[in-house]
Amino acid sequence: MSYLMDALRKAERERNIGRVPDAVNNEFATAYIPTHRRWHWLPLLLGGLIALNLVLLTAFWLSSRMSSTSAPPADPPPAPSQPAPSQPA
């Protein structure tokens, strides 16, 4: 890969011989960025997303657990309003 990049840089330099350097043709502007440095933030991003997911899932789990345990107990069935008839003696 570096052989290809070196050849491309050499061809670009040969093509630009005799030109006045400007901001567009600046060799520093087209510098090669190694691939191992391009993605250095990716593990941090993935770790942050996983941590955020765990926090949100825990909050959801705790809120659903609290709402199910804090519900008031069901009311007992109402007592009959008329007394039961007594048996004749």
Summary of the structure (lengths in Angstrom):
residues: 89
radius of gyration: 38.2
end to end distance: 110.4
largest distance: 130.4
contacts: 116
relative contact order: 0.05
helix: 52%
strand: 0%
